[in-house]
């Protein structure tokens, strides 16, 4: 059973994880209304020492814990053999310069299963947990694949309403589970974190008193389902509600049983809970850098850890391989993003068979199957809200992985 914990500071309502509050980054207010006053609860995470705060989700919100695996997977010592300098926005940048400029607190590079670079700064350590933000989406997708394997979901092409009959809005007419997985449900949802009036920020004022399902029923539609890729975190929250419904378990308990323990996670993992005890599937998880890397290694090896098949191999391949026009990377009129997308996993804009989980403030699990490279980057970086800078960071990780071709 999951371990529930209350925060050390009081919550002010839901204080939703994505509502960035009175935080200024390079002259831009990241959500909420700018203020010189301190705020309590979740809002406090984004003021003061963000590096420290991002290590301690449990101080700001109620959480549920996934216990460390009884059979931990030790990735071994850092061989410390990596020296790299590569292009970044028109100039050569060393790996240490990249770490500094991107406000990175943890960077882990694994090649052929061997840790070849491991850096911790700003108070991070091998044992510390770090907030995932939207990297949690890829973990949610992973266990949804397990629910599919178990037959709890019959087919991804089933209407989402088959499993969530309370989803009564006409917005979800014709929407399948796959459409939601692919961020192609057509739902109207503004994910602009820098706009205080965007849906992602205003959601905090509506949930509660509304439940997430009630809130989602109030959203409109911009596109026919399955025709346009538009990143909207509310889709992932819907997947979380689906998982709870079909498994009869909390996301915490189901993931602990089917992913966290089998994958040999060394540290506990945390899930943020709302006022009704529901996990924030869209971005409320915390884990250590090495444990984040294990999800990348699992996907690198087709869902296996050693001789144990944890997730179906076909699910892994499908999850990271865009296969429809609106999901493809590059200059795509059918997508609102130059990166590719599939089942809650991204591809870089210049796709090389690689893929990544990514979250705001600079969180990444990057995987290059061709060179058998996994990179974890954890950060507290306000520059990550600048679109071209964020894409350039991913380009740098891709160039680094491509350099490791021997």
Secondary structure as the mmCIF struct_conf table of DSSP 4:
data_model
#
loop_
_struct_conf.conf_type_id
_struct_conf.id
_struct_conf.beg_label_comp_id
_struct_conf.beg_label_asym_id
_struct_conf.beg_label_seq_id
_struct_conf.end_label_comp_id
_struct_conf.end_label_asym_id
_struct_conf.end_label_seq_id
HELX_LH_PP_P HELX_LH_PP_P1 UNK A 2 UNK A 2
STRN STRN1 UNK A 3 UNK A 5
BEND BEND1 UNK A 8 UNK A 9
TURN_TY1_P TURN_TY1_P1 UNK A 13 UNK A 14
TURN_TY1_P TURN_TY1_P2 UNK A 17 UNK A 18
BEND BEND2 UNK A 22 UNK A 22
STRN STRN2 UNK A 24 UNK A 25
TURN_TY1_P TURN_TY1_P3 UNK A 26 UNK A 27
STRN STRN3 UNK A 28 UNK A 29
BEND BEND3 UNK A 31 UNK A 32
BEND BEND4 UNK A 36 UNK A 37
HELX_RH_3T_P HELX_RH_3T_P1 UNK A 41 UNK A 46
BEND BEND5 UNK A 47 UNK A 48
HELX_RH_AL_P HELX_RH_AL_P1 UNK A 50 UNK A 54
TURN_TY1_P TURN_TY1_P4 UNK A 55 UNK A 55
HELX_RH_3T_P HELX_RH_3T_P2 UNK A 57 UNK A 59
TURN_TY1_P TURN_TY1_P5 UNK A 60 UNK A 60
BEND BEND6 UNK A 61 UNK A 61
STRN STRN4 UNK A 63 UNK A 66
HELX_LH_PP_P HELX_LH_PP_P2 UNK A 67 UNK A 69
TURN_TY1_P TURN_TY1_P6 UNK A 70 UNK A 71
STRN STRN5 UNK A 85 UNK A 88
TURN_TY1_P TURN_TY1_P7 UNK A 89 UNK A 90
STRN STRN6 UNK A 91 UNK A 94
HELX_RH_AL_P HELX_RH_AL_P2 UNK A 95 UNK A 101
TURN_TY1_P TURN_TY1_P8 UNK A 102 UNK A 103
STRN STRN7 UNK A 104 UNK A 111
TURN_TY1_P TURN_TY1_P9 UNK A 112 UNK A 113
STRN STRN8 UNK A 114 UNK A 120
TURN_TY1_P TURN_TY1_P10 UNK A 122 UNK A 123
TURN_TY1_P TURN_TY1_P11 UNK A 126 UNK A 127
STRN STRN9 UNK A 130 UNK A 131
TURN_TY1_P TURN_TY1_P12 UNK A 133 UNK A 134
HELX_RH_AL_P HELX_RH_AL_P3 UNK A 135 UNK A 149
TURN_TY1_P TURN_TY1_P13 UNK A 150 UNK A 151
BEND BEND7 UNK A 152 UNK A 153
TURN_TY1_P TURN_TY1_P14 UNK A 156 UNK A 157
BEND BEND8 UNK A 158 UNK A 158
STRN STRN10 UNK A 159 UNK A 159
HELX_RH_3T_P HELX_RH_3T_P3 UNK A 160 UNK A 162
TURN_TY1_P TURN_TY1_P15 UNK A 163 UNK A 163
TURN_TY1_P TURN_TY1_P16 UNK A 165 UNK A 166
HELX_RH_3T_P HELX_RH_3T_P4 UNK A 170 UNK A 172
TURN_TY1_P TURN_TY1_P17 UNK A 173 UNK A 174
STRN STRN11 UNK A 176 UNK A 176
HELX_RH_AL_P HELX_RH_AL_P4 UNK A 177 UNK A 181
TURN_TY1_P TURN_TY1_P18 UNK A 182 UNK A 183
BEND BEND9 UNK A 185 UNK A 185
STRN STRN12 UNK A 187 UNK A 187
TURN_TY1_P TURN_TY1_P19 UNK A 193 UNK A 194
TURN_TY1_P TURN_TY1_P20 UNK A 196 UNK A 197
BEND BEND10 UNK A 198 UNK A 198
HELX_RH_AL_P HELX_RH_AL_P5 UNK A 199 UNK A 202
HELX_RH_3T_P HELX_RH_3T_P5 UNK A 203 UNK A 205
TURN_TY1_P TURN_TY1_P21 UNK A 206 UNK A 209
BEND BEND11 UNK A 210 UNK A 210
HELX_RH_AL_P HELX_RH_AL_P6 UNK A 212 UNK A 217
TURN_TY1_P TURN_TY1_P22 UNK A 218 UNK A 218
STRN STRN13 UNK A 221 UNK A 221
BEND BEND12 UNK A 222 UNK A 223
TURN_TY1_P TURN_TY1_P23 UNK A 225 UNK A 226
BEND BEND13 UNK A 227 UNK A 227
STRN STRN14 UNK A 229 UNK A 229
HELX_RH_AL_P HELX_RH_AL_P7 UNK A 233 UNK A 247
BEND BEND14 UNK A 248 UNK A 249
HELX_RH_AL_P HELX_RH_AL_P8 UNK A 251 UNK A 255
HELX_RH_PI_P HELX_RH_PI_P1 UNK A 256 UNK A 260
TURN_TY1_P TURN_TY1_P24 UNK A 261 UNK A 264
BEND BEND15 UNK A 266 UNK A 267
STRN STRN15 UNK A 269 UNK A 272
STRN STRN16 UNK A 273 UNK A 273
TURN_TY1_P TURN_TY1_P25 UNK A 275 UNK A 276
BEND BEND16 UNK A 277 UNK A 277
STRN STRN17 UNK A 279 UNK A 279
TURN_TY1_P TURN_TY1_P26 UNK A 281 UNK A 283
STRN STRN18 UNK A 285 UNK A 287
HELX_RH_AL_P HELX_RH_AL_P9 UNK A 289 UNK A 300
TURN_TY1_P TURN_TY1_P27 UNK A 301 UNK A 303
STRN STRN19 UNK A 304 UNK A 305
TURN_TY1_P TURN_TY1_P28 UNK A 306 UNK A 307
STRN STRN20 UNK A 308 UNK A 309
BEND BEND17 UNK A 311 UNK A 311
HELX_RH_AL_P HELX_RH_AL_P10 UNK A 313 UNK A 319
TURN_TY1_P TURN_TY1_P29 UNK A 320 UNK A 320
BEND BEND18 UNK A 324 UNK A 324
HELX_RH_3T_P HELX_RH_3T_P6 UNK A 325 UNK A 327
BEND BEND19 UNK A 329 UNK A 331
TURN_TY1_P TURN_TY1_P30 UNK A 333 UNK A 334
STRN STRN21 UNK A 335 UNK A 335
BEND BEND20 UNK A 336 UNK A 339
STRN STRN22 UNK A 340 UNK A 341
BEND BEND21 UNK A 342 UNK A 344
STRN STRN23 UNK A 346 UNK A 347
BEND BEND22 UNK A 349 UNK A 350
BEND BEND23 UNK A 352 UNK A 353
STRN STRN24 UNK A 355 UNK A 359
TURN_TY1_P TURN_TY1_P31 UNK A 360 UNK A 362
STRN STRN25 UNK A 363 UNK A 368
TURN_TY1_P TURN_TY1_P32 UNK A 369 UNK A 372
STRN STRN26 UNK A 373 UNK A 379
HELX_RH_3T_P HELX_RH_3T_P7 UNK A 382 UNK A 385
BEND BEND24 UNK A 386 UNK A 386
HELX_RH_AL_P HELX_RH_AL_P11 UNK A 387 UNK A 403
#
